[in-house]
């Protein structure tokens, strides 16, 4: 089954588009903000873009009344994390105007569902990649039509407050959105896995029409130090069924250069052109090669995840990197999209715990829960369940033990959307005690493994996990070695789905939609309302790095 964001928006927003929109402040008049991109750098939270609904009557800092207007956040919003605050009383938020690139006079794009990267520790810039322009309200003041995708990578210097743009179009010809993303700031590397293009992706893509979505193959690897990129094939991971709206988490200090963990999302055939926003959920079920109908597309469950060895990027013999698959166990969550993740490792590094919060599933299914995926045992533990679902949000690990959640939309069954009860657009969770609150403590104590996770993997609050391998064993000896575990040949599962490491193919990643096929699309009669249309398959692309202008 599939979801449409248009349907969600209709149920979520129930909007009155008023003339007062020009006077609406993105902080004071915020009602709901979601599908934005955010990052934390030097103890400052940066929130860029996204869809926003505004309330026209604010009685005080905690009560919002009146009509709502749908629009977007055209500012770069900051939250100071250097000192403690309570979002109910004294949080410090600032809306910074997004100024034009002083070198070109070009304004940075106003997008949603992209990625905002921290950059290397010694780099004063943050980096915006991808994203799509929202058409939910084209009369909203400041609306910009999509720009060319030539410059899908932008930087913002946090000291000079200047924006800059970079041409990586030789390896990333499209501006993707809704992909899974992660970052290895210690190496100056940013990752963007699969995703989609639509009419909001660029000026050239407006020929797709209002609702057509095309899922993309490939993983873009950006060197934020040099502002260059590589395009890796992901055929070995997602094949011809690329994924959107999934999750990816970087874990340092595993193997030589750390790993990426790819979780959840939705998928559909790369050749499908249709108007669904979310494809078939990557859900808890065995991988199958059967099925020909759209609702029978092979799916990879959250009981099996993908791991990327970052060190393989530096090996000439694995130009597309090295992937592994691994079965998980425990309380495996149901399939979902639009969640968020943060990482917290035990003080002794005996476990690396990925916290997954919220998201949405099939029709009218929204989640207010938290699951923890613990490595190297690859076990899931459900540690929280509430009654305030949230999707389209982002989250960050700040301080020693705080998950800071940013924005998100809630489940609405009664036809209208109450404003976010977290009226400043942020939430605070102590990930050791699993307690929500409004107070951010900049001097919080060191992270401790929560009791619920201890009950699953053993050990204590300081670590000492007794489960140091998956209950079914590692899928490959090479994967076990990344975690410092030696395996005899007899310990390696013999299932055909787990034989050997998965190495990427020889072609670059992004789907082969040559811009010239736009001419053919122009002749496509959208009024025929065909449920699907096939296009040419992927083409090969050069994955060499590109020097910015």
Backbone torsions as a table, in degrees:
resi	resn	phi	psi	omega
1	UNK	NA	159.8	-173.1
2	UNK	-133.3	159.5	-178.9
3	UNK	-117.4	149.0	173.6
4	UNK	-118.2	127.7	178.5
5	UNK	-65.1	-26.1	178.1
6	UNK	-63.5	-40.8	177.6
7	UNK	-66.4	-40.2	177.4
8	UNK	-62.3	-44.5	-178.5
9	UNK	-62.7	-39.1	-179.0
10	UNK	-64.4	-42.4	179.7
11	UNK	-73.9	-30.2	-172.8
12	UNK	-78.9	-36.6	-161.1
13	UNK	-105.7	-42.1	-178.8
14	UNK	40.7	68.8	-162.0
15	UNK	-101.5	152.2	168.1
16	UNK	-114.3	109.7	-177.7
17	UNK	-83.3	105.3	-171.4
18	UNK	-107.9	165.7	178.3
19	UNK	-72.3	-13.1	-178.7
20	UNK	-76.6	1.6	-173.8
21	UNK	-57.5	-33.5	-177.4
22	UNK	-64.1	-23.9	-176.5
23	UNK	-95.6	2.3	-175.2
24	UNK	-82.1	129.7	-179.5
25	UNK	-94.4	133.1	-175.3
26	UNK	-66.9	-16.8	177.8
27	UNK	-101.4	-54.4	-175.7
28	UNK	-65.3	-41.6	-174.9
29	UNK	-100.0	13.7	-179.5
30	UNK	-64.0	132.8	173.5
31	UNK	-108.5	-58.4	176.8
32	UNK	-141.6	136.4	174.1
33	UNK	-130.1	128.7	-179.0
34	UNK	-152.8	168.4	-178.5
35	UNK	57.6	31.9	175.0
36	UNK	-88.9	-173.5	171.0
37	UNK	-132.2	145.7	-175.7
38	UNK	-150.3	160.3	174.5
39	UNK	-154.9	166.6	176.0
40	UNK	-121.2	128.0	178.1
41	UNK	-141.3	130.0	178.8
42	UNK	50.9	44.9	177.0
43	UNK	62.6	29.8	172.8
44	UNK	-126.5	128.1	172.7
45	UNK	-86.1	129.9	176.3
46	UNK	-114.6	127.6	179.1
47	UNK	-121.1	119.1	-176.2
48	UNK	-115.9	136.7	169.4
49	UNK	60.7	-151.3	-179.6
50	UNK	94.1	165.4	175.7
51	UNK	-83.8	138.7	-179.3
52	UNK	-138.9	139.7	169.6
53	UNK	-107.9	141.5	-174.2
54	UNK	-116.3	144.2	176.2
55	UNK	-107.4	135.1	-170.4
56	UNK	-89.6	-6.4	-177.9
57	UNK	-134.6	107.5	-179.6
58	UNK	-109.0	108.1	-177.3
59	UNK	-75.6	-35.5	173.8
60	UNK	-160.5	-173.4	-174.5
61	UNK	-69.7	-8.2	-175.1
62	UNK	-122.8	-8.2	-177.4
63	UNK	-126.3	121.7	179.9
64	UNK	-115.9	128.4	-178.9
65	UNK	-131.8	168.1	172.5
66	UNK	103.4	-163.8	-178.2
67	UNK	-84.8	153.0	178.7
68	UNK	-109.5	148.2	178.6
69	UNK	-127.5	130.9	177.0
70	UNK	-88.4	139.9	178.6
71	UNK	-162.5	-138.1	-179.3
72	UNK	-153.5	161.8	177.5
73	UNK	-89.1	110.6	-179.0
74	UNK	-97.0	12.8	-179.0
75	UNK	-115.9	168.1	168.6
76	UNK	-103.3	108.2	-175.0
77	UNK	-92.4	136.0	179.9
78	UNK	-120.2	148.5	174.2
79	UNK	-131.0	127.4	-178.2
80	UNK	-78.3	125.2	-180.0
81	UNK	-114.3	11.6	-179.5
82	UNK	-75.4	-26.6	178.7
83	UNK	-126.4	161.4	-179.2
84	UNK	-72.0	153.4	176.5
85	UNK	-156.2	166.7	173.5
86	UNK	-121.1	119.4	-175.3
87	UNK	-65.7	-12.5	176.3
88	UNK	-79.3	-20.9	-171.5
89	UNK	-130.7	-43.7	-167.7
90	UNK	-142.1	31.8	176.0
91	UNK	-70.2	144.5	-178.9
92	UNK	-105.7	106.5	179.1
93	UNK	-118.8	142.9	179.1
94	UNK	-137.1	139.2	175.3
95	UNK	-105.6	113.6	-179.3
96	UNK	-97.1	129.6	177.8
97	UNK	-67.3	137.8	178.5
98	UNK	-86.9	104.1	-175.7
99	UNK	-88.2	163.0	-178.2
100	UNK	-70.2	155.6	172.6
101	UNK	-62.9	117.6	-177.0
102	UNK	-64.4	-16.9	-179.4
103	UNK	-84.3	-31.0	-175.0
104	UNK	-120.6	-15.9	-175.1
105	UNK	76.1	10.9	-177.8
106	UNK	-92.0	130.9	177.1
107	UNK	-77.3	146.1	174.6
108	UNK	-65.8	151.2	-175.7
109	UNK	-69.9	150.7	173.2
110	UNK	-103.4	102.3	-169.9
111	UNK	-132.9	167.4	171.7
112	UNK	-129.4	161.4	175.8
113	UNK	63.0	28.4	172.3
114	UNK	-98.9	-154.4	178.9
115	UNK	-135.7	139.6	175.0
116	UNK	-117.2	119.2	-173.3
117	UNK	-106.1	147.5	-178.5
118	UNK	-68.9	-38.6	-173.5
119	UNK	81.2	173.0	-178.7
120	UNK	-66.3	152.9	-177.8
121	UNK	-57.3	-33.3	-178.8
122	UNK	-91.3	9.8	179.8
123	UNK	-102.8	128.6	-178.7
124	UNK	-82.5	-1.0	-176.6
125	UNK	-103.3	153.4	165.4
126	UNK	-110.0	162.6	-170.0
127	UNK	-130.2	130.2	176.8
128	UNK	-104.1	125.4	178.4
129	UNK	-129.4	136.4	173.3
130	UNK	72.9	-159.2	-178.6
131	UNK	105.2	165.6	-177.3
132	UNK	-137.1	146.3	177.2
133	UNK	-78.8	132.2	178.9
134	UNK	-85.9	135.6	177.3
135	UNK	-104.0	15.1	-175.4
136	UNK	-63.1	-26.9	177.3
137	UNK	-152.9	89.2	-176.9
138	UNK	-74.3	-11.6	177.8
139	UNK	-90.9	-0.6	178.9
140	UNK	-66.7	133.6	-178.4
141	UNK	-55.7	133.2	179.6
142	UNK	92.1	-1.4	179.8
143	UNK	-57.7	134.0	176.5
144	UNK	-117.5	135.1	171.1
145	UNK	-70.4	157.5	-178.3
146	UNK	-58.6	142.7	177.9
147	UNK	-92.7	166.2	175.5
148	UNK	-58.4	149.0	-176.6
149	UNK	-83.3	5.6	179.3
150	UNK	-55.1	-40.2	-178.2
151	UNK	-111.2	78.1	178.8
152	UNK	-87.0	-7.0	179.0
153	UNK	-116.5	125.8	178.5
154	UNK	-128.1	155.6	174.0
155	UNK	-126.3	152.2	173.5
156	UNK	-127.1	119.3	179.1
157	UNK	-81.8	116.1	-174.3
158	UNK	-73.1	-9.5	177.4
159	UNK	-97.5	-50.4	-178.8
160	UNK	-86.6	-12.2	-178.2
161	UNK	62.9	27.8	-179.7
162	UNK	-103.8	143.8	174.8
163	UNK	-98.2	148.2	175.9
164	UNK	-140.5	159.5	-176.1
165	UNK	-130.3	151.9	-175.0
166	UNK	-136.8	139.4	-178.7
167	UNK	-94.2	105.8	173.8
168	UNK	-117.9	26.1	-172.2
169	UNK	-68.9	-17.8	178.9
170	UNK	-67.9	-24.5	177.4
171	UNK	-116.0	-17.5	177.4
172	UNK	-131.1	77.2	-172.7
173	UNK	-70.7	-12.8	-179.2
174	UNK	-120.7	158.0	172.4
175	UNK	-95.5	99.3	-176.0
176	UNK	-78.7	161.5	173.1
177	UNK	-141.2	165.9	175.1
178	UNK	64.3	19.1	176.8
179	UNK	-85.5	165.3	172.2
180	UNK	-82.8	139.2	-176.1
181	UNK	-141.1	154.4	178.2
182	UNK	-157.8	174.8	-174.9
183	UNK	-148.9	141.2	171.7
184	UNK	-112.3	81.3	-174.2
185	UNK	-63.2	-26.7	178.5
186	UNK	-66.1	-18.4	178.3
187	UNK	-113.5	0.6	-177.9
188	UNK	65.8	33.4	-177.4
189	UNK	-118.8	137.9	175.5
190	UNK	-124.9	143.1	-173.3
191	UNK	-124.4	141.4	176.5
192	UNK	-138.9	114.8	-172.1
193	UNK	-103.0	121.9	175.7
194	UNK	54.1	-134.1	-174.5
195	UNK	109.3	-158.8	-175.6
196	UNK	-149.1	164.4	166.1
197	UNK	-123.2	152.5	179.4
198	UNK	-151.8	-171.1	-175.4
199	UNK	-66.9	-16.0	177.7
200	UNK	-92.8	1.9	-175.9
201	UNK	-73.7	-37.6	-179.8
202	UNK	-165.2	170.3	178.2
203	UNK	-62.1	-35.4	-179.5
204	UNK	-69.1	-28.2	-175.5
205	UNK	-84.3	-1.5	178.1
206	UNK	-63.9	-17.0	177.1
207	UNK	-66.9	-12.5	-179.6
208	UNK	-72.5	-17.5	-176.9
209	UNK	91.6	177.0	-170.7
210	UNK	-66.8	-33.3	-168.3
211	UNK	-121.8	-8.0	-174.4
212	UNK	-67.8	133.0	179.3
213	UNK	-123.2	137.2	175.8
214	UNK	-124.3	120.4	179.9
215	UNK	-78.4	144.1	-173.4
216	UNK	-110.2	147.7	172.9
217	UNK	-94.6	166.1	170.6
218	UNK	99.8	158.6	172.5
219	UNK	-124.8	120.8	177.1
220	UNK	-86.3	128.5	176.9
221	UNK	-114.5	115.6	-175.8
222	UNK	-104.0	128.3	170.3
223	UNK	-89.0	102.5	-175.6
224	UNK	-72.2	-19.2	176.9
225	UNK	-71.2	-38.5	-177.6
226	UNK	-104.5	-8.1	-176.0
227	UNK	56.0	44.0	175.4
228	UNK	-120.2	172.9	-175.6
229	UNK	-147.8	156.6	169.9
230	UNK	-123.5	154.7	179.6
231	UNK	-123.0	110.7	-176.1
232	UNK	-100.0	143.4	173.8
233	UNK	-69.4	139.3	173.7
234	UNK	-117.0	20.8	-179.1
235	UNK	-56.6	-35.4	-177.4
236	UNK	-72.8	-15.8	-177.3
237	UNK	-102.0	-55.5	-175.5
238	UNK	-114.5	-2.1	175.2
239	UNK	55.6	-135.8	177.9
240	UNK	-92.6	18.2	178.2
241	UNK	-126.6	71.4	-178.0
242	UNK	-62.8	163.5	-172.4
243	UNK	-113.6	152.4	172.5
244	UNK	-133.4	159.7	171.6
245	UNK	58.4	26.5	175.5
246	UNK	-92.1	-166.0	-175.0
247	UNK	-128.6	147.6	174.6
248	UNK	-143.4	135.6	-177.8
249	UNK	-129.8	131.5	175.0
250	UNK	-89.2	133.9	174.7
251	UNK	-123.0	113.7	179.0
252	UNK	-76.4	169.7	172.0
253	UNK	64.2	23.8	169.3
254	UNK	-117.3	123.9	-171.3
255	UNK	69.1	-157.3	-176.9
256	UNK	-80.0	-33.5	-173.1
257	UNK	-132.5	13.0	-178.3
258	UNK	89.4	176.7	-178.7
259	UNK	-135.4	161.0	168.6
260	UNK	-110.5	137.3	177.5
261	UNK	-114.0	121.3	-176.4
262	UNK	-104.3	125.1	-171.4
263	UNK	-132.5	132.6	165.5
264	UNK	63.6	-158.8	-177.4
265	UNK	103.9	-170.0	177.5
266	UNK	-128.6	161.0	-179.0
267	UNK	-142.7	160.2	171.0
268	UNK	-161.7	167.3	-177.8
269	UNK	-59.9	138.9	-177.7
270	UNK	-65.3	-23.1	-177.0
271	UNK	-91.3	2.3	-178.3
272	UNK	-84.9	130.9	169.5
273	UNK	-113.4	113.1	176.6
274	UNK	-153.4	-176.4	-172.3
275	UNK	-104.9	17.7	178.5
276	UNK	-85.7	138.9	-179.2
277	UNK	-82.0	-36.7	-178.3
278	UNK	-122.7	126.6	-179.3
279	UNK	-79.7	-151.9	178.3
280	UNK	-70.3	129.6	-177.9
281	UNK	-65.1	137.4	169.7
282	UNK	-77.3	101.2	-169.3
283	UNK	-126.2	-179.7	-172.3
284	UNK	-78.2	90.6	176.5
285	UNK	-163.6	153.2	-178.4
286	UNK	-62.9	150.0	175.8
287	UNK	-69.2	135.5	-179.4
288	UNK	-135.1	149.3	178.3
289	UNK	-100.1	7.9	-177.5
290	UNK	-94.5	169.5	174.4
291	UNK	104.8	133.6	179.1
292	UNK	-124.4	-20.9	179.9
293	UNK	-80.8	161.9	-175.1
294	UNK	-61.3	-31.9	-179.2
295	UNK	-90.7	12.6	177.3
296	UNK	-122.5	19.2	179.3
297	UNK	-62.1	135.7	179.6
298	UNK	-52.4	138.1	-177.3
299	UNK	-129.3	143.0	179.4
300	UNK	-107.1	119.3	-172.1
301	UNK	-75.0	164.2	174.3
302	UNK	-74.7	-0.4	170.0
303	UNK	-88.8	6.3	171.7
304	UNK	-144.7	120.8	-176.3
305	UNK	-119.8	168.0	-178.1
306	UNK	-111.0	141.1	-179.0
307	UNK	-125.7	131.9	179.4
308	UNK	-111.7	127.7	177.8
309	UNK	-86.0	107.3	-175.2
310	UNK	-62.0	-32.0	179.9
311	UNK	-61.1	-25.5	-178.8
312	UNK	-66.5	-17.9	176.0
313	UNK	-64.4	-26.5	-175.6
314	UNK	-92.1	2.3	-176.5
315	UNK	-104.4	119.6	-177.5
316	UNK	-62.8	-23.2	-179.0
317	UNK	-78.2	-12.1	177.9
318	UNK	-127.1	70.7	-173.6
319	UNK	-62.7	-24.2	178.0
320	UNK	-104.8	12.5	176.8
321	UNK	84.1	175.7	-174.4
322	UNK	-125.2	120.5	-178.7
323	UNK	-112.3	149.8	172.9
324	UNK	-130.1	155.1	169.9
325	UNK	-112.8	144.9	179.7
326	UNK	-144.2	132.4	175.4
327	UNK	-72.7	145.0	175.8
328	UNK	-111.5	171.0	178.6
329	UNK	-144.3	-177.5	179.6
330	UNK	93.1	-151.4	-179.2
331	UNK	-85.6	81.6	-174.1
332	UNK	-70.1	127.1	-178.7
333	UNK	-72.1	158.5	176.2
334	UNK	-74.1	160.7	-178.1
335	UNK	-61.3	146.5	-177.1
336	UNK	-162.6	164.9	174.3
337	UNK	-133.4	170.1	173.8
338	UNK	57.8	37.4	173.2
339	UNK	-95.0	-172.1	172.2
340	UNK	-143.6	159.3	-178.8
341	UNK	-136.5	150.6	168.4
342	UNK	-135.8	162.3	-178.1
343	UNK	-118.0	137.5	171.2
344	UNK	-140.1	122.1	179.4
345	UNK	-98.4	144.5	176.5
346	UNK	-57.1	150.9	-179.6
347	UNK	-52.4	-31.8	179.7
348	UNK	-99.2	8.1	178.8
349	UNK	61.3	21.8	176.5
350	UNK	-77.0	-15.5	172.9
351	UNK	-145.2	146.1	175.5
352	UNK	-119.2	116.3	-168.4
353	UNK	-111.0	116.1	178.8
354	UNK	-96.7	116.0	179.2
355	UNK	-90.8	121.1	178.1
356	UNK	-110.8	124.0	-173.5
357	UNK	-120.9	128.8	168.2
358	UNK	68.7	-154.8	-178.4
359	UNK	113.8	-174.2	177.5
360	UNK	-137.9	153.3	-178.2
361	UNK	-117.3	-130.4	179.8
362	UNK	-73.3	-175.5	-171.8
363	UNK	-48.4	126.4	176.7
364	UNK	59.0	28.2	177.4
365	UNK	-115.2	113.9	-178.3
366	UNK	-128.2	150.9	-169.8
367	UNK	-121.7	137.0	167.3
368	UNK	-125.5	75.0	-178.2
369	UNK	-147.2	164.3	178.4
370	UNK	-132.2	126.6	173.7
371	UNK	-115.2	147.5	176.2
372	UNK	-117.4	124.0	173.2
373	UNK	-98.7	113.1	-177.5
374	UNK	-97.8	130.1	174.5
375	UNK	-114.9	146.4	13.0
376	UNK	-90.6	8.0	-179.4
377	UNK	-78.3	-16.6	-179.2
378	UNK	53.5	49.8	178.3
379	UNK	-115.1	142.2	175.5
380	UNK	-96.3	139.6	174.0
381	UNK	-133.6	127.0	175.3
382	UNK	-86.6	122.1	-173.8
383	UNK	-116.4	-8.1	-179.3
384	UNK	-157.4	144.2	172.6
385	UNK	-145.5	127.4	-177.5
386	UNK	-131.1	-161.7	-174.5
387	UNK	-127.1	18.6	179.9
388	UNK	-126.8	77.2	-175.8
389	UNK	-60.1	158.7	-177.4
390	UNK	-155.2	135.0	174.6
391	UNK	-143.2	163.3	-178.9
392	UNK	70.8	21.1	-179.9
393	UNK	-100.7	174.3	170.3
394	UNK	-127.6	164.4	177.0
395	UNK	-149.9	156.4	-175.1
396	UNK	-143.0	145.3	172.6
397	UNK	-85.3	117.3	-179.1
398	UNK	-127.4	153.2	-175.1
399	UNK	62.4	-148.5	-179.2
400	UNK	-96.1	-26.9	-170.6
401	UNK	-149.6	25.5	-176.1
402	UNK	-114.7	127.4	168.5
403	UNK	-95.8	116.1	177.6
404	UNK	-96.9	116.9	178.9
405	UNK	-97.1	146.3	-174.4
406	UNK	-127.9	117.8	173.8
407	UNK	63.2	-153.4	-178.3
408	UNK	110.2	152.4	177.2
409	UNK	-107.0	154.7	-175.2
410	UNK	-106.1	167.7	174.4
411	UNK	-70.9	131.0	179.3
412	UNK	-130.4	120.0	179.7
413	UNK	-111.3	-9.7	-173.7
414	UNK	-105.0	15.1	170.3
415	UNK	88.3	-2.6	174.6
416	UNK	-143.2	163.6	-173.7
417	UNK	-110.7	113.6	168.2
418	UNK	-67.9	152.3	177.9
419	UNK	-66.1	159.2	178.4
420	UNK	-55.9	126.4	179.9
421	UNK	-67.3	-23.8	170.8
422	UNK	-85.3	84.1	-162.7
423	UNK	-67.1	-13.2	176.5
424	UNK	-98.9	4.8	174.1
425	UNK	80.0	12.2	177.1
426	UNK	-134.4	151.0	175.0
427	UNK	-129.3	156.5	-174.8
428	UNK	-128.3	124.8	178.0
429	UNK	-127.4	127.9	169.1
430	UNK	-80.4	110.2	-172.8
431	UNK	-80.9	-3.1	173.8
432	UNK	-91.5	-46.0	179.3
433	UNK	-90.7	-10.6	-177.4
434	UNK	54.7	55.7	177.2
435	UNK	-125.4	131.1	176.3
436	UNK	-88.7	150.4	176.7
437	UNK	-165.1	-177.0	179.0
438	UNK	-105.0	-5.9	-174.6
439	UNK	-99.4	124.7	171.0
440	UNK	-96.2	123.8	-179.0
441	UNK	-105.3	106.4	-178.3
442	UNK	-68.5	-16.5	179.8
443	UNK	-112.0	31.4	-178.0
444	UNK	-60.7	154.1	-178.6
445	UNK	-67.8	169.4	179.6
446	UNK	-63.1	147.4	178.7
447	UNK	-59.7	137.7	173.0
448	UNK	-126.0	142.7	179.3
449	UNK	-64.9	128.2	-179.1
450	UNK	-67.2	154.0	-176.3
451	UNK	-57.7	-39.6	-177.9
452	UNK	-61.5	-38.2	179.3
453	UNK	-72.2	-38.6	177.0
454	UNK	-57.7	-39.2	-179.3
455	UNK	-65.0	-20.2	179.8
456	UNK	-92.7	-46.3	-172.4
457	UNK	-107.3	-1.8	179.5
458	UNK	78.9	-178.7	178.1
459	UNK	93.2	-149.1	-176.5
460	UNK	-141.4	-177.3	179.8
461	UNK	-61.9	-26.2	-179.3
462	UNK	-91.7	-0.1	178.5
463	UNK	123.8	-126.5	-179.4
464	UNK	56.1	35.3	-179.6
465	UNK	-57.2	135.4	-179.2
466	UNK	-90.8	-18.8	173.9
467	UNK	-91.2	106.4	-178.6
468	UNK	-115.0	13.9	175.2
469	UNK	-157.5	159.9	-179.4
470	UNK	-61.8	149.6	-179.2
471	UNK	-61.4	-29.8	178.4
472	UNK	-95.0	3.9	-177.6
473	UNK	88.3	158.3	175.8
474	UNK	-68.1	145.0	-177.8
475	UNK	-70.5	-29.7	180.0
476	UNK	-141.3	147.8	177.2
477	UNK	-62.2	-35.2	-179.8
478	UNK	-64.5	-37.4	177.7
479	UNK	-67.3	-41.6	177.4
480	UNK	-59.7	-38.6	-178.8
481	UNK	-66.6	-28.4	175.5
482	UNK	-60.2	-33.1	-179.9
483	UNK	-94.0	9.1	178.2
484	UNK	76.1	21.4	-180.0
485	UNK	-107.2	129.0	177.5
486	UNK	-93.4	137.3	-179.4
487	UNK	-126.4	138.8	170.9
488	UNK	-78.5	157.6	-179.0
489	UNK	-57.0	-33.1	-178.2
490	UNK	-70.3	-16.3	-178.5
491	UNK	-87.3	-9.4	-178.5
492	UNK	-81.2	126.0	178.5
493	UNK	-56.5	147.0	-177.4
494	UNK	-99.9	0.7	178.9
495	UNK	-57.8	139.6	-177.0
496	UNK	-62.9	-23.2	-179.6
497	UNK	-78.4	-4.0	-177.6
498	UNK	-127.5	23.3	-178.8
499	UNK	-88.8	113.9	173.6
500	UNK	75.6	167.2	176.9
501	UNK	-77.2	151.0	-178.6
502	UNK	-95.8	117.9	-177.9
503	UNK	-107.6	137.2	-179.1
504	UNK	-61.7	157.5	178.9
505	UNK	-73.8	-168.8	-174.0
506	UNK	-97.2	-4.0	-178.2
507	UNK	-103.0	157.3	176.3
508	UNK	-67.7	168.7	-166.9
509	UNK	-85.4	-43.8	-165.8
510	UNK	-68.4	143.0	-176.6
511	UNK	-52.2	145.6	-176.0
512	UNK	-83.1	69.9	175.0
513	UNK	-106.5	83.6	-179.5
514	UNK	-60.5	138.6	-176.0
515	UNK	-56.3	-27.1	-178.0
516	UNK	-64.2	-19.5	179.4
517	UNK	-72.4	-7.4	175.2
518	UNK	-57.4	-33.8	178.8
519	UNK	-60.9	-39.8	178.9
520	UNK	-68.5	-38.3	-179.1
521	UNK	-65.4	-30.1	-178.8
522	UNK	-62.5	-23.3	-179.6
523	UNK	-91.1	-2.2	-178.8
524	UNK	-74.2	126.2	-179.3
525	UNK	-86.1	100.9	-178.1
526	UNK	-67.0	-22.0	-177.6
527	UNK	-69.9	-12.4	178.0
528	UNK	-72.1	-16.2	176.8
529	UNK	54.6	44.0	178.0
530	UNK	-71.5	135.2	-177.4
531	UNK	-66.6	-29.3	-178.5
532	UNK	-150.0	151.2	173.9
533	UNK	-139.1	134.8	180.0
534	UNK	-89.3	142.3	174.9
535	UNK	-123.0	173.9	-179.8
536	UNK	-61.9	150.7	-178.3
537	UNK	-72.3	-179.1	-176.5
538	UNK	-63.4	150.5	174.7
539	UNK	-112.9	162.6	-179.0
540	UNK	-82.1	139.7	179.6
541	UNK	-128.3	146.7	174.9
542	UNK	-69.1	128.8	-178.5
543	UNK	-103.1	19.2	178.6
544	UNK	-70.3	152.2	179.1
545	UNK	-66.9	151.9	-177.9
546	UNK	-119.9	131.2	179.6
547	UNK	-82.7	128.8	-179.9
548	UNK	-69.0	158.6	178.1
549	UNK	-77.1	NA	NA
